[in-house]
Amino acid sequence: MAYVISDECVSCGTCEAECPNEAISQGDTQYVIDADACVDCGTCADACPTGAISQA
């Protein structure tokens, strides 16, 4: 199950830099995760300073 980014995202970009599959990109109001590219490694969730990333 892919990870998702909640409204707690402050668009700091930390998750995008940490994602080994480049599955994270800047959306209109916050970062978003491409579920098809996400391999559920959890690196983004571990790196997120606000805890905005969790498994869907």
C-alpha positions in Angstrom: 0.0 0.0 0.0 1.5 3.3 -1.0 2.2 6.2 1.4 0.2 9.4 1.3 0.9 12.9 2.5 -1.7 14.6 4.7 -2.6 18.3 5.1 0.1 18.6 7.8 2.6 18.9 5.0 4.5 22.2 5.1 6.1 21.7 1.6 9.6 21.6 3.0 10.8 19.2 0.3 12.6 16.8 2.7 10.5 13.8 1.5 11.2 14.5 -2.2 14.9 14.5 -1.6 14.8 11.2 0.3 12.6 9.2 -2.0 14.8 6.6 -3.9 12.2 6.2 -6.6 11.4 9.8 -7.3 7.8 9.1 -6.5 7.3 12.4 -4.7 6.7 15.8 -6.4 5.4 19.2 -5.5 1.6 19.4 -6.0 -0.6 22.5 -6.1 -0.7 23.0 -2.4 1.6 20.4 -0.9 3.8 17.5 -2.0 2.2 14.4 -3.4 3.2 10.7 -3.8 2.7 8.8 -7.1 1.2 5.6 -5.8 2.3 3.7 -8.9 6.0 4.6 -8.3 5.9 4.2 -4.5 7.6 1.0 -3.3 6.5 1.4 0.3 10.0 1.7 1.7 9.0 4.3 4.3 12.0 6.5 3.8 9.8 9.6 3.2 7.8 9.0 6.4 11.0 8.6 8.4 12.3 11.9 7.0 9.2 14.0 7.3 9.7 16.6 10.1 5.9 17.1 10.6 4.8 13.4 10.5 2.6 14.2 7.5 3.3 10.9 5.7 1.7 7.6 6.5 0.6 4.4 4.7 -2.8 4.7 3.0 
